[in-house]
Amino acid sequence: MEHKFYPESKMMSHGYNPQWSEGAIKCPIFQTSTFVFKSAEEGKAFFELAYGKRDPEPNEVPGLIYSRLNNPDLQILEERLCLWDKAEQAAVFESGMSAITTVLLEFLRPGDLLLYSRPVYGGTDHFINEVLPQFNVEVVEFYAGQSQEEIQANIDKTGKADRLKLILCETPANPTNAQIDFEVCTAIKEHYSTEENPVYMAVDNTYMGPLWQHPLEHGADLVMYSATKYIGGHSDLIAGAVLGSNELMARIKGLRTFLGNMASPNTGWLLMRSLETLKVRMEAQQANAIKIADFLKNHDKVEKVYYLGHLEEGTKDYEIFKRQCSGPGAMVAFDVKGGEKEAFKVLNSLKLIQLAVSLGSTESLAQHPKTMTHAGVPEEDLERLSITDKLIRLSAGVENHEDLIWDLDQALAQI
């Protein structure tokens, strides 16, 4: 009787046979630039597939050519990543920004229109608003809570509704956990899509990681990650990933080949190592975040807590959360009573929690979004996005929750 294993079980061995590598139980690092063909005919066949000159024969898989095109560490890693999001294919990149920008460059051309949610990660915001306009790509923004009709009216005002090519959303949003409704995004996608002009939807799922939200199941065509975060999870690598259908991923991988921004074999190996503990790490981080958020909610020096686990039942946000997510995650943001001076005092007083950007790692991290990760966002936009002087963002790690709460308590006592 065939048994269907859970992804966390398959992370140990999926896609790898120890007999390929002298019986080594773990896939080794294939630190090589090129691969030897058994014959000239084999080399020709591999290149025909790689360059799309023909369709693969039944049971034919792409052969190894050159590590800019493919490498065993990346191929096995990409197969394992697909298990979490139930994707047909994945592509791994040298950074999260590399993954996001490759998607934008592949699906947008001069004269096209991009619809994107706000807030997004600061690097994404900069690329969309400072770089894409140089390529004559127009952008339209929308916010959590806006209706489909309101968003479509703003699209139509541009006069380029027929040039809408891509919807990009980040949800929950960095840093405030604001939620974008997938149902609204897919309805907009379907409204403007035609056979000649399909509109695609790409979701940055970094905040939820591969565990707590699966956008492909809610109408997204592509899901993107900064794999530096939960997937890597140890603050020792930089990487990104994109997942989707065979058709769209062939385009993504094609552009990746010529941009040359794939991850290295060593990075692929490190990510495979991290995938084995992804579920236990993320569950421990979420358990800590729940306790931290509850502590902050009742603290007299804290004005407001932004955490999905605190959404009120019966509200629209709660309904979106229950429909889209399987857990509240490990990211907590909160407003201290005061401003930048008080927020900095708290950050400078932490003893266990590290003052650093990034998130999703084994150690807990805290930072000041307005002056750090979102420093490039225009001042007039920050207030609307609730990114203020008093906001602190916290990524819960796997330390003992009592120590983390003690640390926050003593730091808040300094203001």
Protein Blocks (a to p, Z undefined) as FASTA:
>chain_A
ZZdddfklmmmmgopafklngoiabdcddddfbdcdfbfklmmmmmmmmnopaccdehia
cddfbfklpcfklmmmmmmmmmmnopabdcddfbfklmmmmmmmmmpcehiacddddddd
fklmmmmmmmmmmnopacddddehiafklmmmmmmmnopmmmcfbdcddddddfklpacd
fklmmmmmmmmpcfklccdddddfklnommlocfklnopabdcddfklmmnonopaccdd
ddddfklmmmmmmmmmmnopaccfklmmmmmmmmmmmmmmmmmmmmmmmmmmmmmmmpck
bfbdcdfklpcehiaklmmmmmmpgbebjadcdddeddfklmmmmmmmpfklccdedehi
abdcdddfklmmmmmpcfklmmmnopafklccddddfbdfklmmmmmmmmmmmZZ
